[in-house]
Amino acid sequence: MSRLALSGLLTWVLIGWPLLGLLAIFQIVMPILAIAAALRQPDSVYRYPFILRVL
């Protein structure tokens, strides 16, 4: 196995998989926070953080 392939594989394993796990947790937690905020203040619109608002 060449050095480039080995470094690519190590990068995927050491950075890609942990980042994928963090994004999965983020995907579960953010809707729960949105539901909680919507239940606390039903008259206001919940705006997700970290969303680029173009318009």
C-alpha distance matrix in Angstrom:
0.0 3.8 6.6 8.3 6.5 6.6 10.1 11.1 10.5 12.4 14.9 15.6 16.1 18.1 20.1 20.1 21.2 23.9 25.2 25.5 27.5 29.7 30.4 31.3 33.8 35.1 35.7 37.8 39.7 40.9 42.9 44.5 45.6 46.9 48.9 50.4 51.4 52.9 54.9 56.2 57.3 57.9 59.7 56.9 53.6 50.4 48.1 44.4 43.0 40.0 41.2 41.6 45.2 45.6 49.2
3.8 0.0 3.8 5.4 5.4 6.2 8.6 10.0 10.7 12.3 14.2 15.6 16.6 18.1 19.7 20.0 21.7 24.2 25.1 25.7 28.0 29.9 30.4 31.8 34.2 35.2 36.0 38.3 40.0 40.9 43.1 44.8 45.7 46.9 49.1 50.5 51.3 52.9 55.0 56.2 57.2 57.8 59.4 56.4 53.2 50.0 47.4 43.9 42.2 39.1 40.2 40.4 43.9 44.2 47.8
6.6 3.8 0.0 3.8 5.5 5.0 6.0 8.5 9.8 10.4 12.0 14.1 15.2 16.0 17.5 18.4 20.4 22.3 23.2 24.3 26.6 28.0 28.9 30.5 32.6 33.5 34.6 37.0 38.3 39.2 41.6 43.3 43.9 45.2 47.6 48.8 49.5 51.3 53.5 54.4 55.3 56.2 57.7 54.7 51.5 48.3 45.6 42.1 40.2 37.0 38.4 38.6 42.2 42.6 46.3
8.3 5.4 3.8 0.0 3.8 5.4 5.2 6.1 8.6 9.9 10.4 12.3 14.2 15.2 15.9 16.4 18.9 21.0 21.3 22.3 24.9 26.3 26.7 28.5 30.8 31.4 32.3 34.9 36.4 36.9 39.3 41.2 41.7 42.8 45.3 46.7 47.2 48.8 51.2 52.2 52.9 53.7 55.1 52.0 48.8 45.6 42.9 39.3 37.6 34.3 35.4 35.4 39.0 39.2 42.9
6.5 5.4 5.5 3.8 0.0 3.8 5.5 5.1 6.1 8.6 9.8 10.6 12.3 14.1 15.2 15.0 16.9 19.6 20.1 20.6 23.2 25.0 25.3 26.7 29.2 30.1 30.7 33.2 34.9 35.7 37.8 39.7 40.5 41.6 43.9 45.4 46.1 47.6 49.8 51.0 52.0 52.5 54.1 51.2 47.9 44.8 42.2 38.6 37.1 34.0 35.0 35.3 38.9 39.2 42.9
6.6 6.2 5.0 5.4 3.8 0.0 3.8 5.4 5.1 6.1 8.5 9.9 10.6 11.9 13.8 14.3 15.8 18.1 19.2 20.1 22.1 23.9 24.8 26.1 28.3 29.5 30.4 32.6 34.2 35.3 37.6 39.1 39.9 41.3 43.5 44.8 45.6 47.4 49.4 50.5 51.6 52.4 54.1 51.2 48.1 44.8 42.4 38.7 37.1 34.1 35.5 36.1 39.7 40.4 44.1
10.1 8.6 6.0 5.2 5.5 3.8 0.0 3.8 5.4 5.1 6.0 8.6 9.8 10.3 11.5 12.6 14.7 16.5 17.2 18.6 20.8 22.1 23.0 24.8 26.8 27.6 28.8 31.2 32.4 33.3 35.9 37.5 37.9 39.4 41.8 42.9 43.5 45.4 47.6 48.4 49.4 50.4 52.0 48.9 45.9 42.5 40.0 36.3 34.4 31.4 32.9 33.4 37.1 37.8 41.5
11.1 10.0 8.5 6.1 5.1 5.4 3.8 0.0 3.8 5.5 5.1 6.2 8.7 10.0 10.3 10.4 12.8 15.1 15.4 16.2 18.9 20.3 20.7 22.4 24.8 25.4 26.3 28.8 30.4 31.0 33.4 35.2 35.8 37.0 39.4 40.8 41.4 43.0 45.3 46.3 47.2 47.9 49.5 46.5 43.3 40.1 37.5 33.9 32.3 29.2 30.4 30.8 34.4 35.0 38.7
10.5 10.7 9.8 8.6 6.1 5.1 5.4 3.8 0.0 3.8 5.4 5.2 6.2 8.6 9.9 9.7 11.0 13.7 14.7 15.1 17.3 19.3 20.0 21.2 23.5 24.7 25.5 27.6 29.4 30.5 32.6 34.2 35.2 36.5 38.6 40.0 40.9 42.6 44.6 45.7 46.9 47.6 49.4 46.6 43.4 40.1 37.8 34.2 32.7 29.9 31.2 32.1 35.7 36.6 40.2
12.4 12.3 10.4 9.9 8.6 6.1 5.1 5.5 3.8 0.0 3.8 5.4 5.1 5.8 8.1 9.2 10.4 12.2 13.6 14.8 16.5 18.1 19.5 20.9 22.7 23.9 25.2 27.2 28.5 29.8 32.3 33.6 34.3 36.0 38.1 39.2 40.1 42.0 43.9 44.8 46.1 47.1 48.9 46.1 43.1 39.7 37.4 33.7 32.0 29.2 31.0 32.0 35.7 36.9 40.5
14.9 14.2 12.0 10.4 9.8 8.5 6.0 5.1 5.4 3.8 0.0 3.8 5.5 5.3 5.6 6.8 9.3 10.7 11.2 12.9 15.0 16.1 17.1 19.0 20.9 21.6 23.0 25.3 26.5 27.4 30.0 31.5 32.0 33.4 35.8 36.9 37.6 39.5 41.6 42.4 43.5 44.5 46.1 43.2 40.2 36.8 34.3 30.6 28.8 25.9 27.6 28.4 32.2 33.3 36.9
15.6 15.6 14.1 12.3 10.6 9.9 8.6 6.2 5.2 5.4 3.8 0.0 3.8 5.7 5.5 4.5 6.6 9.2 9.6 10.2 12.7 14.4 14.9 16.4 18.7 19.7 20.6 22.8 24.4 25.4 27.7 29.3 30.1 31.5 33.6 35.0 35.8 37.5 39.5 40.7 41.8 42.5 44.3 41.4 38.4 35.0 32.8 29.0 27.6 24.9 26.3 27.4 31.0 32.2 35.7
16.1 16.6 15.2 14.2 12.3 10.6 9.8 8.7 6.2 5.1 5.5 3.8 0.0 3.8 5.8 5.7 5.6 7.9 9.8 10.4 11.7 13.9 15.2 16.1 18.0 19.6 20.8 22.5 24.0 25.5 27.8 29.0 30.0 31.7 33.6 34.7 35.9 37.7 39.5 40.5 42.0 42.8 44.9 42.2 39.3 35.8 33.8 30.1 28.7 26.3 28.0 29.5 33.1 34.6 38.1
18.1 18.1 16.0 15.2 14.1 11.9 10.3 10.0 8.6 5.8 5.3 5.7 3.8 0.0 3.8 6.2 6.6 6.9 8.9 10.8 11.7 12.9 14.9 16.4 17.6 19.0 20.8 22.5 23.4 24.9 27.6 28.6 29.1 31.1 33.2 34.0 35.0 37.1 38.9 39.6 41.1 42.2 44.2 41.4 38.7 35.1 33.0 29.2 27.4 25.1 27.2 28.7 32.4 34.1 37.6
20.1 19.7 17.5 15.9 15.2 13.8 11.5 10.3 9.9 8.1 5.6 5.5 5.8 3.8 0.0 3.8 5.9 5.7 6.1 8.6 10.3 10.8 12.2 14.4 15.7 16.4 18.2 20.4 21.2 22.2 25.0 26.3 26.7 28.4 30.8 31.6 32.3 34.4 36.4 37.1 38.3 39.5 41.2 38.3 35.5 32.0 29.7 26.0 24.1 21.5 23.6 24.9 28.7 30.3 33.8
20.1 20.0 18.4 16.4 15.0 14.3 12.6 10.4 9.7 9.2 6.8 4.5 5.7 6.2 3.8 0.0 3.8 5.7 5.2 6.0 8.7 10.0 10.5 12.2 14.4 15.2 16.3 18.6 20.0 20.9 23.3 24.9 25.6 27.0 29.2 30.5 31.3 33.0 35.1 36.2 37.3 38.1 39.9 37.1 34.1 30.7 28.5 24.7 23.3 20.8 22.4 23.8 27.4 28.9 32.4
21.2 21.7 20.4 18.9 16.9 15.8 14.7 12.8 11.0 10.4 9.3 6.6 5.6 6.6 5.9 3.8 0.0 3.8 5.4 5.0 6.3 8.7 9.9 10.6 12.6 14.2 15.2 16.9 18.6 20.1 22.3 23.5 24.6 26.2 28.1 29.3 30.5 32.2 34.0 35.2 36.6 37.4 39.5 36.9 34.0 30.6 28.8 25.0 23.9 21.9 23.6 25.5 29.0 30.8 34.1
23.9 24.2 22.3 21.0 19.6 18.1 16.5 15.1 13.7 12.2 10.7 9.2 7.9 6.9 5.7 5.7 3.8 0.0 3.8 5.4 5.1 6.3 8.7 9.9 10.8 12.4 14.2 15.7 16.6 18.3 20.9 21.7 22.5 24.5 26.5 27.2 28.4 30.5 32.1 33.0 34.6 35.7 37.8 35.2 32.6 28.9 27.2 23.4 22.0 20.2 22.4 24.5 28.1 30.2 33.5
25.2 25.1 23.2 21.3 20.1 19.2 17.2 15.4 14.7 13.6 11.2 9.6 9.8 8.9 6.1 5.2 5.4 3.8 0.0 3.8 5.4 5.1 6.2 8.6 9.9 10.4 12.2 14.4 15.3 16.2 19.0 20.3 20.8 22.4 24.7 25.7 26.5 28.4 30.4 31.3 32.5 33.5 35.4 32.6 29.8 26.3 24.2 20.5 19.0 16.8 18.9 20.8 24.4 26.5 29.8
25.5 25.7 24.3 22.3 20.6 20.1 18.6 16.2 15.1 14.8 12.9 10.2 10.4 10.8 8.6 6.0 5.0 5.4 3.8 0.0 3.8 5.5 5.1 6.2 8.8 9.8 10.5 12.6 14.4 15.5 17.6 19.1 20.2 21.5 23.5 24.9 26.0 27.5 29.4 30.7 32.0 32.6 34.7 32.1 29.2 25.7 24.0 20.2 19.4 17.5 19.0 21.2 24.6 26.6 29.7
27.5 28.0 26.6 24.9 23.2 22.1 20.8 18.9 17.3 16.5 15.0 12.7 11.7 11.7 10.3 8.7 6.3 5.1 5.4 3.8 0.0 3.8 5.4 5.1 6.3 8.6 9.8 10.9 12.4 14.4 16.5 17.3 18.6 20.5 22.1 23.1 24.6 26.4 27.9 29.1 30.8 31.6 33.9 31.5 28.9 25.4 24.0 20.3 19.6 18.3 20.2 22.8 26.1 28.5 31.4
29.7 29.9 28.0 26.3 25.0 23.9 22.1 20.3 19.3 18.1 16.1 14.4 13.9 12.9 10.8 10.0 8.7 6.3 5.1 5.5 3.8 0.0 3.8 5.4 5.2 6.1 8.6 10.0 10.5 12.1 14.8 15.7 16.2 18.3 20.3 21.1 22.1 24.2 25.9 26.8 28.3 29.4 31.6 29.0 26.4 22.8 21.3 17.6 16.4 15.2 17.5 20.2 23.5 26.1 29.0
30.4 30.4 28.9 26.7 25.3 24.8 23.0 20.7 20.0 19.5 17.1 14.9 15.2 14.9 12.2 10.5 9.9 8.7 6.2 5.1 5.4 3.8 0.0 3.8 5.4 4.9 6.1 8.7 9.8 10.5 12.9 14.6 15.3 16.6 18.8 20.1 21.0 22.6 24.6 25.8 27.0 27.7 29.7 27.0 24.2 20.7 19.0 15.3 14.5 13.1 14.8 17.5 20.7 23.1 26.0
31.3 31.8 30.5 28.5 26.7 26.1 24.8 22.4 21.2 20.9 19.0 16.4 16.1 16.4 14.4 12.2 10.6 9.9 8.6 6.2 5.1 5.4 3.8 0.0 3.8 5.4 5.0 6.5 8.8 10.3 11.9 13.2 14.8 16.2 17.7 19.2 20.7 22.0 23.7 25.2 26.7 27.1 29.5 27.3 24.5 21.1 20.0 16.4 16.5 15.7 17.0 20.0 22.9 25.4 27.9
33.8 34.2 32.6 30.8 29.2 28.3 26.8 24.8 23.5 22.7 20.9 18.7 18.0 17.6 15.7 14.4 12.6 10.8 9.9 8.8 6.3 5.2 5.4 3.8 0.0 3.8 5.4 5.2 6.1 8.6 10.7 11.1 12.4 14.5 16.0 16.8 18.5 20.3 21.6 22.9 24.7 25.5 28.0 25.9 23.5 19.9 19.2 15.7 15.5 15.4 17.3 20.6 23.3 26.2 28.6
35.1 35.2 33.5 31.4 30.1 29.5 27.6 25.4 24.7 23.9 21.6 19.7 19.6 19.0 16.4 15.2 14.2 12.4 10.4 9.8 8.6 6.1 4.9 5.4 3.8 0.0 3.8 5.4 5.2 6.0 8.8 10.0 10.5 12.2 14.4 15.3 16.3 18.2 20.0 21.0 22.4 23.3 25.5 23.0 20.5 16.9 15.7 12.1 11.7 11.6 13.5 16.9 19.6 22.6 25.0
35.7 36.0 34.6 32.3 30.7 30.4 28.8 26.3 25.5 25.2 23.0 20.6 20.8 20.8 18.2 16.3 15.2 14.2 12.2 10.5 9.8 8.6 6.1 5.0 5.4 3.8 0.0 3.8 5.8 5.9 7.1 9.2 10.6 11.4 13.2 15.0 16.2 17.3 19.2 20.9 22.0 22.3 24.5 22.3 19.5 16.1 15.2 11.8 12.5 12.5 13.4 16.7 19.1 21.9 24.1
37.8 38.3 37.0 34.9 33.2 32.6 31.2 28.8 27.6 27.2 25.3 22.8 22.5 22.5 20.4 18.6 16.9 15.7 14.4 12.6 10.9 10.0 8.7 6.5 5.2 5.4 3.8 0.0 3.8 5.9 6.2 6.9 9.2 10.7 11.5 13.1 15.0 16.2 17.4 19.2 20.9 21.2 23.9 22.1 19.8 16.4 16.4 13.3 14.4 15.1 16.2 19.8 21.9 24.9 26.7
39.7 40.0 38.3 36.4 34.9 34.2 32.4 30.4 29.4 28.5 26.5 24.4 24.0 23.4 21.2 20.0 18.6 16.6 15.3 14.4 12.4 10.5 9.8 8.8 6.1 5.2 5.8 3.8 0.0 3.8 5.7 5.3 6.3 8.8 10.1 10.7 12.4 14.4 15.6 16.7 18.6 19.5 22.2 20.2 18.2 14.6 14.7 11.7 12.3 13.7 15.3 19.1 21.1 24.4 26.2
40.9 40.9 39.2 36.9 35.7 35.3 33.3 31.0 30.5 29.8 27.4 25.4 25.5 24.9 22.2 20.9 20.1 18.3 16.2 15.5 14.4 12.1 10.5 10.3 8.6 6.0 5.9 5.9 3.8 0.0 3.8 5.4 5.1 6.2 8.7 9.9 10.5 12.2 14.3 15.4 16.6 17.4 19.6 17.3 14.9 11.3 11.0 8.0 9.0 10.6 11.9 15.7 17.4 20.8 22.4
42.9 43.1 41.6 39.3 37.8 37.6 35.9 33.4 32.6 32.3 30.0 27.7 27.8 27.6 25.0 23.3 22.3 20.9 19.0 17.6 16.5 14.8 12.9 11.9 10.7 8.8 7.1 6.2 5.7 3.8 0.0 3.8 5.4 4.9 6.1 8.5 9.7 10.3 12.2 14.1 15.3 15.3 17.8 16.0 13.6 10.5 11.1 8.9 11.2 13.2 13.5 17.2 18.3 21.5 22.7
44.5 44.8 43.3 41.2 39.7 39.1 37.5 35.2 34.2 33.6 31.5 29.3 29.0 28.6 26.3 24.9 23.5 21.7 20.3 19.1 17.3 15.7 14.6 13.2 11.1 10.0 9.2 6.9 5.3 5.4 3.8 0.0 3.8 5.4 5.1 6.2 8.6 9.9 10.6 12.4 14.4 14.9 17.9 16.5 15.0 11.9 13.2 11.4 13.2 15.6 16.5 20.3 21.4 24.8 25.8
45.6 45.7 43.9 41.7 40.5 39.9 37.9 35.8 35.2 34.3 32.0 30.1 30.0 29.1 26.7 25.6 24.6 22.5 20.8 20.2 18.6 16.2 15.3 14.8 12.4 10.5 10.6 9.2 6.3 5.1 5.4 3.8 0.0 3.8 5.5 5.1 6.1 8.5 9.9 10.6 12.3 13.6 16.3 14.4 13.1 9.7 10.8 9.3 10.6 13.6 14.8 18.5 19.5 23.1 24.1
46.9 46.9 45.2 42.8 41.6 41.3 39.4 37.0 36.5 36.0 33.4 31.5 31.7 31.1 28.4 27.0 26.2 24.5 22.4 21.5 20.5 18.3 16.6 16.2 14.5 12.2 11.4 10.7 8.8 6.2 4.9 5.4 3.8 0.0 3.8 5.4 5.1 6.0 8.6 9.9 10.6 11.2 13.5 11.5 9.7 6.5 8.1 7.4 9.9 13.0 13.3 16.9 17.3 20.8 21.4
48.9 49.1 47.6 45.3 43.9 43.5 41.8 39.4 38.6 38.1 35.8 33.6 33.6 33.2 30.8 29.2 28.1 26.5 24.7 23.5 22.1 20.3 18.8 17.7 16.0 14.4 13.2 11.5 10.1 8.7 6.1 5.1 5.5 3.8 0.0 3.8 5.5 5.1 6.1 8.6 10.0 9.9 13.0 12.1 11.0 8.7 11.3 11.0 13.7 16.8 16.9 20.4 20.6 23.9 24.2
50.4 50.5 48.8 46.7 45.4 44.8 42.9 40.8 40.0 39.2 36.9 35.0 34.7 34.0 31.6 30.5 29.3 27.2 25.7 24.9 23.1 21.1 20.1 19.2 16.8 15.3 15.0 13.1 10.7 9.9 8.5 6.2 5.1 5.4 3.8 0.0 3.8 5.5 5.2 6.2 8.8 9.9 13.2 12.4 12.1 9.8 12.5 12.4 14.4 17.7 18.5 22.0 22.3 25.8 26.1
51.4 51.3 49.5 47.2 46.1 45.6 43.5 41.4 40.9 40.1 37.6 35.8 35.9 35.0 32.3 31.3 30.5 28.4 26.5 26.0 24.6 22.1 21.0 20.7 18.5 16.3 16.2 15.0 12.4 10.5 9.7 8.6 6.1 5.1 5.5 3.8 0.0 3.8 5.4 5.1 6.2 8.1 10.6 9.1 9.1 6.8 9.6 10.4 12.4 16.0 16.6 19.8 19.7 23.3 23.3
52.9 52.9 51.3 48.8 47.6 47.4 45.4 43.0 42.6 42.0 39.5 37.5 37.7 37.1 34.4 33.0 32.2 30.5 28.4 27.5 26.4 24.2 22.6 22.0 20.3 18.2 17.3 16.2 14.4 12.2 10.3 9.9 8.5 6.0 5.1 5.5 3.8 0.0 3.8 5.5 5.3 5.2 8.1 7.4 7.3 6.3 9.9 11.3 14.1 17.6 17.4 20.5 19.8 23.1 22.7
54.9 55.0 53.5 51.2 49.8 49.4 47.6 45.3 44.6 43.9 41.6 39.5 39.5 38.9 36.4 35.1 34.0 32.1 30.4 29.4 27.9 25.9 24.6 23.7 21.6 20.0 19.2 17.4 15.6 14.3 12.2 10.6 9.9 8.6 6.1 5.2 5.4 3.8 0.0 3.8 5.6 5.5 9.2 9.8 10.7 10.0 13.6 14.8 17.4 20.9 20.9 24.1 23.6 26.9 26.5
56.2 56.2 54.4 52.2 51.0 50.5 48.4 46.3 45.7 44.8 42.4 40.7 40.5 39.6 37.1 36.2 35.2 33.0 31.3 30.7 29.1 26.8 25.8 25.2 22.9 21.0 20.9 19.2 16.7 15.4 14.1 12.4 10.6 9.9 8.6 6.2 5.1 5.5 3.8 0.0 3.8 6.2 9.1 9.4 11.1 10.4 13.8 15.2 17.2 20.9 21.4 24.4 23.8 27.3 26.8
57.3 57.2 55.3 52.9 52.0 51.6 49.4 47.2 46.9 46.1 43.5 41.8 42.0 41.1 38.3 37.3 36.6 34.6 32.5 32.0 30.8 28.3 27.0 26.7 24.7 22.4 22.0 20.9 18.6 16.6 15.3 14.4 12.3 10.6 10.0 8.8 6.2 5.3 5.6 3.8 0.0 3.8 5.6 5.8 8.3 8.7 12.2 14.5 16.7 20.4 20.3 23.0 21.9 25.1 24.3
57.9 57.8 56.2 53.7 52.5 52.4 50.4 47.9 47.6 47.1 44.5 42.5 42.8 42.2 39.5 38.1 37.4 35.7 33.5 32.6 31.6 29.4 27.7 27.1 25.5 23.3 22.3 21.2 19.5 17.4 15.3 14.9 13.6 11.2 9.9 9.9 8.1 5.2 5.5 6.2 3.8 0.0 3.8 5.7 7.7 9.1 12.8 15.2 18.0 21.6 20.9 23.5 22.1 25.1 23.9
59.7 59.4 57.7 55.1 54.1 54.1 52.0 49.5 49.4 48.9 46.1 44.3 44.9 44.2 41.2 39.9 39.5 37.8 35.4 34.7 33.9 31.6 29.7 29.5 28.0 25.5 24.5 23.9 22.2 19.6 17.8 17.9 16.3 13.5 13.0 13.2 10.6 8.1 9.2 9.1 5.6 3.8 0.0 3.8 6.8 9.5 12.8 15.9 18.6 22.1 21.0 23.1 21.2 23.9 22.2
56.9 56.4 54.7 52.0 51.2 51.2 48.9 46.5 46.6 46.1 43.2 41.4 42.2 41.4 38.3 37.1 36.9 35.2 32.6 32.1 31.5 29.0 27.0 27.3 25.9 23.0 22.3 22.1 20.2 17.3 16.0 16.5 14.4 11.5 12.1 12.4 9.1 7.4 9.8 9.4 5.8 5.7 3.8 0.0 3.8 6.4 9.3 12.6 15.1 18.5 17.5 19.5 17.7 20.5 19.1
53.6 53.2 51.5 48.8 47.9 48.1 45.9 43.3 43.4 43.1 40.2 38.4 39.3 38.7 35.5 34.1 34.0 32.6 29.8 29.2 28.9 26.4 24.2 24.5 23.5 20.5 19.5 19.8 18.2 14.9 13.6 15.0 13.1 9.7 11.0 12.1 9.1 7.3 10.7 11.1 8.3 7.7 6.8 3.8 0.0 3.8 6.3 9.7 12.6 15.7 14.3 16.3 14.5 17.4 16.3
50.4 50.0 48.3 45.6 44.8 44.8 42.5 40.1 40.1 39.7 36.8 35.0 35.8 35.1 32.0 30.7 30.6 28.9 26.3 25.7 25.4 22.8 20.7 21.1 19.9 16.9 16.1 16.4 14.6 11.3 10.5 11.9 9.7 6.5 8.7 9.8 6.8 6.3 10.0 10.4 8.7 9.1 9.5 6.4 3.8 0.0 3.8 6.4 9.3 12.7 11.9 14.6 13.6 17.0 16.7
48.1 47.4 45.6 42.9 42.2 42.4 40.0 37.5 37.8 37.4 34.3 32.8 33.8 33.0 29.7 28.5 28.8 27.2 24.2 24.0 24.0 21.3 19.0 20.0 19.2 15.7 15.2 16.4 14.7 11.0 11.1 13.2 10.8 8.1 11.3 12.5 9.6 9.9 13.6 13.8 12.2 12.8 12.8 9.3 6.3 3.8 0.0 3.8 6.4 9.4 8.3 10.9 10.1 13.6 13.8
44.4 43.9 42.1 39.3 38.6 38.7 36.3 33.9 34.2 33.7 30.6 29.0 30.1 29.2 26.0 24.7 25.0 23.4 20.5 20.2 20.3 17.6 15.3 16.4 15.7 12.1 11.8 13.3 11.7 8.0 8.9 11.4 9.3 7.4 11.0 12.4 10.4 11.3 14.8 15.2 14.5 15.2 15.9 12.6 9.7 6.4 3.8 0.0 3.8 6.6 6.2 9.6 10.2 13.9 15.0
43.0 42.2 40.2 37.6 37.1 37.1 34.4 32.3 32.7 32.0 28.8 27.6 28.7 27.4 24.1 23.3 23.9 22.0 19.0 19.4 19.6 16.4 14.5 16.5 15.5 11.7 12.5 14.4 12.3 9.0 11.2 13.2 10.6 9.9 13.7 14.4 12.4 14.1 17.4 17.2 16.7 18.0 18.6 15.1 12.6 9.3 6.4 3.8 0.0 3.8 5.5 8.7 10.2 13.9 15.6
40.0 39.1 37.0 34.3 34.0 34.1 31.4 29.2 29.9 29.2 25.9 24.9 26.3 25.1 21.5 20.8 21.9 20.2 16.8 17.5 18.3 15.2 13.1 15.7 15.4 11.6 12.5 15.1 13.7 10.6 13.2 15.6 13.6 13.0 16.8 17.7 16.0 17.6 20.9 20.9 20.4 21.6 22.1 18.5 15.7 12.7 9.4 6.6 3.8 0.0 3.8 6.5 9.2 12.5 15.0
41.2 40.2 38.4 35.4 35.0 35.5 32.9 30.4 31.2 31.0 27.6 26.3 28.0 27.2 23.6 22.4 23.6 22.4 18.9 19.0 20.2 17.5 14.8 17.0 17.3 13.5 13.4 16.2 15.3 11.9 13.5 16.5 14.8 13.3 16.9 18.5 16.6 17.4 20.9 21.4 20.3 20.9 21.0 17.5 14.3 11.9 8.3 6.2 5.5 3.8 0.0 3.8 6.1 9.3 11.8
41.6 40.4 38.6 35.4 35.3 36.1 33.4 30.8 32.1 32.0 28.4 27.4 29.5 28.7 24.9 23.8 25.5 24.5 20.8 21.2 22.8 20.2 17.5 20.0 20.6 16.9 16.7 19.8 19.1 15.7 17.2 20.3 18.5 16.9 20.4 22.0 19.8 20.5 24.1 24.4 23.0 23.5 23.1 19.5 16.3 14.6 10.9 9.6 8.7 6.5 3.8 0.0 3.8 6.1 9.2
45.2 43.9 42.2 39.0 38.9 39.7 37.1 34.4 35.7 35.7 32.2 31.0 33.1 32.4 28.7 27.4 29.0 28.1 24.4 24.6 26.1 23.5 20.7 22.9 23.3 19.6 19.1 21.9 21.1 17.4 18.3 21.4 19.5 17.3 20.6 22.3 19.7 19.8 23.6 23.8 21.9 22.1 21.2 17.7 14.5 13.6 10.1 10.2 10.2 9.2 6.1 3.8 0.0 3.8 5.8
45.6 44.2 42.6 39.2 39.2 40.4 37.8 35.0 36.6 36.9 33.3 32.2 34.6 34.1 30.3 28.9 30.8 30.2 26.5 26.6 28.5 26.1 23.1 25.4 26.2 22.6 21.9 24.9 24.4 20.8 21.5 24.8 23.1 20.8 23.9 25.8 23.3 23.1 26.9 27.3 25.1 25.1 23.9 20.5 17.4 17.0 13.6 13.9 13.9 12.5 9.3 6.1 3.8 0.0 3.8
49.2 47.8 46.3 42.9 42.9 44.1 41.5 38.7 40.2 40.5 36.9 35.7 38.1 37.6 33.8 32.4 34.1 33.5 29.8 29.7 31.4 29.0 26.0 27.9 28.6 25.0 24.1 26.7 26.2 22.4 22.7 25.8 24.1 21.4 24.2 26.1 23.3 22.7 26.5 26.8 24.3 23.9 22.2 19.1 16.3 16.7 13.8 15.0 15.6 15.0 11.8 9.2 5.8 3.8 0.0
